[in-house]
Amino acid sequence: MVALALGLSLFGVAMIYSAGVLNVPSPITEGAWRRQFLWLAVSLVAFVVISRVRAGWIEWIAYPTYGAAVILLAATLVVGTGAGTAEGVGRWIAVGPVRFQPAEFAKLAAVLGLARFLSSRDGSPESLKDLVAPATLMGLPLVLVMLQPDLGTALAFVGILFAGLYWAGTPPLLLFLLASPGIALILAFSTMVWSAYFVGLIVLIYLFRYRLYLAESVGILLANLAAGTVANPLWGQLADYQKNRLLVFLDPGMDPRGAGWNLIQSKVAIGSGGLTGKGFTQGTQKRLDFLPEQHTDFIFSVIGEELGFIGSVLVVLGFGFLLFRLVRMAEAVDDPFAGLVLFGIFGAWLVHIFINIGMTIGLVPITGIPLPFLSYGGTFLLTCWAFTALAVRLAQED
């Protein structure tokens, strides 16, 4: 797994270099590969240090780490500086010449905090009441990240929560009911679709009425009803760029030179790569600087254009093997805390991989979420290697 992570990281440096090879040089991408390589060196040092920490110490610092992350996220809302693709986004804290993104550190802290909480319980969650505490534990950093606003990173906390609950033995029915208000919120765009979903939910709760308390059944129905009710007011509260991302997901052609530009150019780039691609540094869409954020959020579009279908499949298979190794390692450990951390990392990376690749091909709406080990970003790369170090350390016997 470590060898694969290193290979992906070096491949990412190469693709970031390619993303900066333009017909007209850009100050944004020029030299980005050097900075990424420097961050990779720092990340490898962090990997060596973290992978040698006693496993018991990692469990002991789980709660303090979580608390520090929440404090940093709250501080970001006050002193955070703007950066990224969306205007007005304050996601960074500057300490002298160094800037870091607390949301990335918060994902690591959330994995540790949730694993510590779930591993300290006697038995698996058996009711919705048992899910309130872990959902609150993940909900706090999720809300703070949403307020930045950073929807893409916030979704990673959802992946961590459901991965942790699943590994802790939560019945699938309870996981679905926990997710049901979010599903209702998404389906509320159509009254007919939402109504059919709500009727189906009532039938499901009736069939499993003996496994739920009356208060839980009523609470779930009220939560779904509320989600459907607030959908329109919530839509009105979204920033214009957030609305446009959702609208162009449904119809990129509605604003091909504006909000739909990113998705259209990404799909053109990937599609034009064909089977074997146009060659390293030779991507047309990339060289003309048509691809948006081609060294960060849309690095997979560069891969698709220059290395084609074969190169893209190899990258996906590489990520698949990385996730597979995490699952096998989680199965092999005897310590519940270690297994929960390993599968929590799986949940965080799965969300990043699925959403990032999915948004470049129009499978999901565009959100600012990077691709592990490949996208440009020092804090994110450092976090990925910290996750790798935790996985290696906790998979070993003391």
C-alpha positions as CSV (number, residue, x, y, z in Angstrom):
1,M,0.0,0.0,0.0
2,V,2.8,2.4,0.8
3,A,4.5,1.7,-2.5
4,L,1.3,2.4,-4.3
5,A,0.7,5.6,-2.4
6,L,4.3,6.7,-3.3
7,G,3.7,5.8,-6.9
8,L,0.5,7.8,-7.1
9,S,2.2,10.8,-5.4
10,L,5.1,10.8,-7.9
11,F,2.7,10.3,-10.7
12,G,0.7,13.3,-9.3
13,V,3.8,15.5,-9.4
14,A,4.3,14.5,-13.0
15,M,0.7,15.3,-14.0
16,I,0.9,18.6,-12.1
17,Y,4.0,19.4,-14.1
18,S,2.1,18.6,-17.3
19,A,-0.8,20.8,-16.1
20,G,1.6,23.7,-16.1
21,V,2.8,23.2,-19.7
22,L,0.6,25.7,-21.5
23,N,0.9,27.6,-24.8
24,V,0.8,30.8,-22.7
25,P,2.4,30.2,-19.3
26,S,0.2,30.8,-16.2
27,P,1.6,32.1,-12.9
28,I,-0.9,29.8,-11.1
29,T,0.4,26.5,-12.5
30,E,3.9,27.5,-13.2
31,G,6.2,25.8,-10.7
32,A,3.4,24.1,-8.9
33,W,5.0,20.7,-9.4
34,R,8.1,21.9,-7.5
35,R,6.0,23.0,-4.5
36,Q,4.1,19.7,-4.7
37,F,7.4,17.7,-4.7
38,L,8.6,19.7,-1.6
39,W,5.3,18.9,0.2
40,L,5.8,15.3,-0.8
41,A,9.2,15.3,1.0
42,V,7.6,16.9,4.1
43,S,4.8,14.3,3.9
44,L,7.2,11.4,3.8
45,V,9.0,12.7,6.9
46,A,5.6,13.0,8.6
47,F,4.8,9.4,7.5
48,V,8.0,8.1,9.1
49,V,7.3,9.9,12.3
50,I,3.6,8.9,12.6
51,S,4.2,5.3,11.6
52,R,6.5,4.9,14.6
53,V,4.2,6.3,17.3
54,R,2.8,3.7,19.7
55,A,-0.7,2.6,18.8
56,G,-1.9,3.2,22.4
57,W,-0.8,6.8,22.1
58,I,-2.8,7.3,18.9
59,E,-5.9,6.1,20.7
60,W,-5.1,8.3,23.7
61,I,-4.8,11.5,21.6
62,A,-7.9,10.9,19.6
63,Y,-10.2,13.1,21.6
64,P,-7.7,16.0,22.1
65,T,-7.0,15.9,18.4
66,Y,-10.7,16.1,17.6
67,G,-11.1,19.0,20.0
68,A,-8.2,20.9,18.5
69,A,-9.6,20.4,15.0
70,V,-13.0,21.8,16.0
71,I,-11.3,24.9,17.5
72,L,-9.3,25.4,14.3
73,L,-12.4,25.1,12.2
74,A,-14.2,27.7,14.3
75,A,-11.1,30.0,14.1
76,T,-11.2,29.6,10.3
77,L,-14.6,31.3,10.2
78,V,-13.1,34.3,12.0
79,V,-9.5,34.7,10.6
80,G,-9.6,32.4,7.6
81,T,-8.3,33.7,4.3
82,G,-9.9,33.2,0.9
83,A,-8.5,30.7,-1.5
84,G,-9.7,28.2,-4.1
85,T,-12.2,28.3,-6.9
86,A,-15.1,30.0,-5.2
87,E,-15.2,33.7,-4.5
88,G,-15.3,34.6,-0.9
89,V,-14.3,31.2,0.4
90,G,-12.2,31.4,3.6
91,R,-10.6,28.0,4.1
92,W,-7.1,28.7,5.1
93,I,-5.2,29.9,8.2
94,A,-1.9,31.7,7.6
95,V,0.9,31.4,10.1
96,G,3.7,33.6,8.8
97,P,4.5,32.5,5.2
98,V,2.8,29.1,5.7
99,R,-0.8,28.5,5.0
100,F,-2.7,25.4,5.9
101,Q,-6.3,24.2,5.6
102,P,-7.8,23.1,8.9
103,A,-10.6,21.1,7.2
104,E,-8.0,18.6,6.1
105,F,-6.6,18.1,9.6
106,A,-10.2,17.9,10.8
107,K,-10.9,14.8,8.6
108,L,-8.0,13.0,10.3
109,A,-9.2,14.1,13.7
110,A,-12.8,13.0,12.9
111,V,-11.6,9.5,11.9
112,L,-9.7,9.2,15.2
113,G,-12.5,10.7,17.3
114,L,-15.3,8.6,15.9
115,A,-13.1,5.4,16.1
116,R,-12.4,6.1,19.8
117,F,-16.1,6.7,20.6
118,L,-17.4,3.6,18.8
119,S,-14.7,1.3,20.0
120,S,-15.4,2.3,23.6
121,R,-19.0,1.2,23.4
122,D,-20.3,-2.2,24.5
123,G,-21.8,-3.9,21.5
124,S,-23.0,-2.5,18.1
125,P,-25.6,0.3,17.7
126,E,-29.0,-1.3,17.7
127,S,-31.3,1.7,17.6
128,L,-31.5,5.2,16.2
129,K,-31.0,6.6,19.7
130,D,-27.5,4.9,19.6
131,L,-26.6,6.9,16.4
132,V,-27.3,10.3,17.9
133,A,-24.0,10.7,19.6
134,P,-21.7,9.6,16.7
135,A,-23.8,11.7,14.2
136,T,-23.4,14.7,16.5
137,L,-19.6,14.0,16.7
138,M,-19.4,14.2,12.9
139,G,-22.0,16.8,12.5
140,L,-20.1,19.5,14.4
141,P,-17.0,19.6,12.1
142,L,-19.3,19.1,9.1
143,V,-21.4,22.2,9.9
144,L,-18.3,24.3,10.5
145,V,-16.8,23.2,7.2
146,M,-20.2,23.9,5.4
147,L,-20.1,27.5,6.9
148,Q,-16.8,28.2,5.1
149,P,-18.5,27.2,2.7
150,D,-16.9,24.0,1.5
151,L,-19.5,21.4,0.4
152,G,-17.0,19.0,-1.1
153,T,-14.9,18.6,2.0
154,A,-18.0,18.4,4.2
155,L,-19.1,15.3,2.2
156,A,-16.0,13.5,3.4
157,F,-17.3,13.7,7.0
158,V,-20.5,11.9,5.8
159,G,-18.3,9.2,4.3
160,I,-16.3,8.8,7.6
161,L,-19.5,8.6,9.7
162,F,-21.2,5.9,7.6
163,A,-18.0,3.9,7.2
164,G,-17.5,4.0,10.9
165,L,-21.0,3.1,11.8
166,Y,-21.0,0.2,9.2
167,W,-17.8,-1.2,10.6
168,A,-19.2,-0.9,14.1
169,G,-22.0,-3.3,13.1
170,T,-24.9,-0.9,12.6
171,P,-27.7,-2.7,10.8
172,P,-28.2,-1.5,7.2
173,L,-31.8,-0.5,8.0
174,L,-30.6,2.0,10.6
175,L,-28.0,3.4,8.2
176,F,-30.7,4.0,5.6
177,L,-33.0,5.7,8.1
178,L,-30.2,7.9,9.3
179,A,-29.5,8.9,5.7
180,S,-33.2,9.3,4.7
181,P,-33.6,13.0,5.5
182,G,-30.6,13.8,3.2
183,I,-32.2,11.6,0.5
184,A,-35.5,13.4,1.0
185,L,-33.7,16.8,0.6
186,I,-32.2,15.7,-2.7
187,L,-35.5,14.2,-4.1
188,A,-37.5,17.3,-3.1
189,F,-36.7,18.9,-6.5
190,S,-39.7,17.0,-7.8
191,T,-42.9,16.8,-5.7
192,M,-44.0,13.6,-7.4
193,V,-40.7,11.8,-6.8
194,W,-40.5,13.0,-3.2
195,S,-44.1,11.9,-2.5
196,A,-43.4,8.5,-3.9
197,Y,-40.3,8.2,-1.8
198,F,-42.1,9.4,1.4
199,V,-44.9,6.8,0.8
200,G,-42.3,4.1,0.3
201,L,-40.6,5.2,3.6
202,I,-43.9,4.9,5.5
203,V,-44.3,1.3,4.1
204,L,-40.7,0.4,5.1
205,I,-41.2,1.7,8.7
206,Y,-44.4,-0.2,9.0
207,L,-42.8,-3.4,7.8
208,F,-40.0,-3.0,10.4
209,R,-42.2,-1.5,13.1
210,Y,-41.1,-4.1,15.6
211,R,-37.5,-3.1,15.3
212,L,-38.1,0.6,15.9
213,Y,-39.5,2.5,18.9
214,L,-42.6,4.5,18.2
215,A,-40.7,7.8,18.9
216,E,-38.0,6.8,16.4
217,S,-40.5,6.0,13.7
218,V,-42.3,9.3,14.2
219,G,-39.0,11.2,14.4
220,I,-37.8,9.8,11.1
221,L,-41.0,10.7,9.3
222,L,-41.0,14.2,10.7
223,A,-37.3,14.6,9.7
224,N,-38.0,13.6,6.2
225,L,-41.1,15.8,6.0
226,A,-39.0,18.7,7.3
227,A,-36.3,18.0,4.7
228,G,-38.8,18.1,1.9
229,T,-40.4,21.3,3.3
230,V,-37.1,23.3,3.7
231,A,-35.7,22.3,0.3
232,N,-36.9,25.4,-1.5
233,P,-36.0,27.9,1.2
234,L,-32.6,26.2,1.5
235,W,-32.1,26.6,-2.3
236,G,-32.7,30.3,-1.9
237,Q,-29.9,30.5,0.7
238,L,-27.3,28.9,-1.6
239,A,-24.7,31.2,-3.2
240,D,-25.0,31.8,-6.9
241,Y,-22.0,29.7,-7.8
242,Q,-23.5,26.7,-5.8
243,K,-26.8,27.0,-7.6
244,N,-25.1,27.2,-10.9
245,R,-23.1,24.0,-10.2
246,L,-26.3,22.1,-9.6
247,L,-28.2,23.5,-12.5
248,V,-25.4,22.9,-15.1
249,F,-25.1,19.3,-13.7
250,L,-28.6,18.7,-15.0
251,D,-28.0,20.7,-18.3
252,P,-24.4,21.9,-19.0
253,G,-25.7,23.5,-22.2
254,M,-27.8,26.1,-20.4
255,D,-24.7,28.2,-19.8
256,P,-21.9,26.8,-22.0
257,R,-19.6,29.9,-21.6
258,G,-20.4,30.4,-17.9
259,A,-21.3,27.9,-15.2
260,G,-21.4,25.0,-17.7
261,W,-17.9,25.7,-19.0
262,N,-16.0,23.6,-16.5
263,L,-18.0,20.4,-17.1
264,I,-18.1,20.8,-20.8
265,Q,-14.4,21.3,-21.2
266,S,-13.6,18.5,-18.8
267,K,-15.8,16.0,-20.8
268,V,-14.3,17.2,-24.0
269,A,-10.8,16.7,-22.7
270,I,-11.4,13.2,-21.4
271,G,-13.4,12.2,-24.5
272,S,-10.7,13.5,-26.9
273,G,-8.1,11.3,-25.2
274,G,-9.4,8.3,-26.9
275,L,-7.8,4.9,-26.1
276,T,-4.2,5.9,-25.5
277,G,-4.3,9.7,-25.1
278,K,-2.6,12.5,-26.8
279,G,0.7,12.0,-25.0
280,F,2.3,13.5,-21.9
281,T,2.1,17.3,-21.8
282,Q,0.4,17.3,-25.2
283,G,-3.3,17.7,-24.2
284,T,-4.9,20.3,-26.4
285,Q,-7.6,21.5,-24.0
286,K,-5.0,21.7,-21.3
287,R,-2.4,23.6,-23.3
288,L,-5.0,26.1,-24.4
289,D,-5.9,26.6,-20.8
290,F,-9.5,25.6,-21.4
291,L,-9.5,23.2,-18.5
292,P,-10.5,24.8,-15.2
293,E,-8.3,24.2,-12.1
294,Q,-6.4,21.6,-14.1
295,H,-3.8,21.0,-11.5
296,T,-6.2,20.6,-8.6
297,D,-9.9,19.6,-8.9
298,F,-9.6,18.6,-12.6
299,I,-6.3,16.7,-12.6
300,F,-8.2,13.6,-13.7
301,S,-9.3,15.5,-16.9
302,V,-5.6,16.0,-17.7
303,I,-4.9,12.3,-17.2
304,G,-7.8,11.3,-19.4
305,E,-6.8,13.7,-22.2
306,E,-3.1,12.8,-22.2
307,L,-3.1,9.2,-21.2
308,G,-6.4,8.2,-22.6
309,F,-8.8,5.4,-21.5
310,I,-6.0,3.0,-20.6
311,G,-4.2,5.5,-18.4
312,S,-7.5,6.5,-16.7
313,V,-8.4,2.9,-16.0
314,L,-5.0,2.2,-14.5
315,V,-5.4,5.1,-12.2
316,V,-8.9,3.9,-11.1
317,L,-7.5,0.4,-10.6
318,G,-4.7,1.8,-8.5
319,F,-7.2,3.6,-6.2
320,G,-9.3,0.4,-6.1
321,F,-6.4,-1.6,-4.9
322,L,-5.6,1.1,-2.3
323,L,-9.1,0.9,-0.9
324,F,-9.0,-3.0,-1.1
325,R,-5.8,-3.0,1.0
326,L,-7.5,-0.8,3.7
327,V,-10.4,-3.2,3.9
328,R,-8.1,-6.3,4.2
329,M,-6.0,-4.6,6.8
330,A,-9.2,-3.6,8.8
331,E,-10.3,-7.2,8.7
332,A,-7.0,-8.5,9.9
333,V,-6.6,-6.4,13.0
334,D,-8.0,-7.5,16.4
335,D,-8.2,-4.1,18.0
336,P,-11.6,-2.5,17.4
337,F,-10.1,1.0,17.5
338,A,-7.6,0.1,14.8
339,G,-10.3,-1.5,12.6
340,L,-12.5,1.6,12.9
341,V,-9.7,4.0,12.0
342,L,-8.7,1.9,8.9
343,F,-12.3,1.8,7.6
344,G,-12.8,5.4,8.5
345,I,-9.9,6.2,6.2
346,F,-11.5,4.0,3.6
347,G,-14.7,6.1,3.9
348,A,-12.9,9.4,3.5
349,W,-10.9,8.4,0.5
350,L,-13.8,6.7,-1.2
351,V,-15.8,9.9,-1.1
352,H,-12.9,11.9,-2.5
353,I,-12.2,9.4,-5.3
354,F,-15.9,8.9,-6.3
355,I,-16.8,12.6,-6.3
356,N,-13.7,14.0,-7.9
357,I,-13.7,11.5,-10.8
358,G,-17.5,11.6,-11.0
359,M,-17.6,15.4,-11.4
360,T,-15.1,15.4,-14.2
361,I,-17.3,13.1,-16.3
362,G,-20.6,14.6,-15.3
363,L,-21.7,11.8,-13.0
364,V,-22.1,14.1,-9.9
365,P,-22.3,17.9,-9.6
366,I,-19.0,19.8,-9.5
367,T,-17.7,20.4,-6.0
368,G,-14.3,21.5,-5.0
369,I,-12.8,18.2,-3.8
370,P,-9.3,17.0,-4.7
371,L,-8.1,13.5,-5.8
372,P,-6.0,11.8,-3.2
373,F,-2.2,11.9,-3.8
374,L,-2.7,13.3,-7.3
375,S,-4.3,16.8,-7.0
376,Y,-2.1,19.8,-6.1
377,G,-2.3,20.9,-2.5
378,G,0.2,20.6,0.3
379,T,-2.1,20.3,3.2
380,F,-4.2,17.6,1.4
381,L,-1.1,15.6,0.4
382,L,0.2,15.8,4.0
383,T,-3.2,14.5,5.3
384,C,-3.2,11.6,2.8
385,W,0.2,10.5,4.0
386,A,-0.8,11.0,7.6
387,F,-3.7,8.6,6.9
388,T,-1.3,6.2,5.3
389,A,1.0,6.3,8.3
390,L,-1.9,5.7,10.7
391,A,-3.1,2.7,8.5
392,V,0.4,1.2,8.5
393,R,1.0,1.7,12.2
394,L,-2.4,0.4,13.4
395,A,-2.3,-2.6,11.1
396,Q,0.8,-3.8,12.9
397,E,0.9,-5.7,16.2
398,D,2.6,-3.9,19.1
